Amino acid sequence: MGDFASYNGGKNNSGNGKEDFMKQATEAAARYNGRNENELAGEIFARAAEGKKNGTLTNAEIDAFYKQISPMLDGAKRKKLQKIIERLKSM
């Protein structure tokens, strides 16, 4: 997952969405390993701003990203992600 546009919500053409999602998640985790929360949030906002500016990121895609990721988070992290999502959608 190089950016929001390449995130496919666990769907792929081979019909094995869960494995594809896990591959994307593992690759993303490896890229961001060692970064702190502020660095990650900054990267998310930068990519989202770019996507919104060039028309490749919609609020529906942001919602789909949240729906896919949020079940993997505990309550506190889910609330943080929800706040990030709200900020992204208001860009």
N, C-alpha and C positions, 0 to 999 in steps of 0.2 A: 504494500500500500504506500505508494509514493506521495499521494495527496488524497484529499477527500473524493475527488472525481474517480480515482482508481479503486476506492473502497467499494466493494460490491455487495456488502451485507451478507456475505456467506453464500452468494449465488455464483455459479459458474456454468459453463456449457457442458461440463462432463456429468453434471447431476450430483456431484458430491460436495455440496455446499459447506458442510461442517468441516471437512478436511481442508477445503480451500480457505475458509475463514481462519482456521487454526494456523495454517501456513502464513497467511497475511499477518495475523496477530504476532506470531513468533518472529517474523522478519521485522515488524515494527518495533517490538520489544528489544530486539538486538541492536537496532539503530539508535534507540534512545536509552540504552543501558548506561547507568551512571549519571544521568541528568537528574536534576532536582525538579520538584513540582513546578517552580516558576519557569524554568527553562522549557519544560514540556508545554505549559500553558502558552508561553510566548510563541512556540513553534505552531501550536494549534491555531492561535489567532492569526499569525502571519499567513499560514496556508489558507485559512478561511477567508481572510481579507482579499487575498489574491484571487481565490475562486469566485467570490462575490463580485469583485471588480471586473473580471473577464467573463462573467456569466456562466461559469461552469459549476457553480455551487448554489443550490436552492435550499430554502428552508425545509422543504420536504426531504431532501437528502440529509440534512442535518438531523431532522427528527428520526429518520431511519437509522442513522449512525447511533443515536442515543438509545433507541429501542434495542439495537443489537448488543451494545456494550453494557448498558446499565444492569442487566441481570447478573453480570459477573462481579459487580461491585458491592461492597458493604454499604450500609445506610449513609454514613458520613461521606464516603467517596461518591456515592450516587447523587447526594445533594450538591457536592462541589461540581460534578459534571453537569447537573441540571442548570446551575448558575452560569457555567461556561456556555452551555447551549443557548440559554436566553440571551447572553451577550452576543454570541455569534449571529443569532437570528436577527438581532437589532442593528447589525452592521449595514 
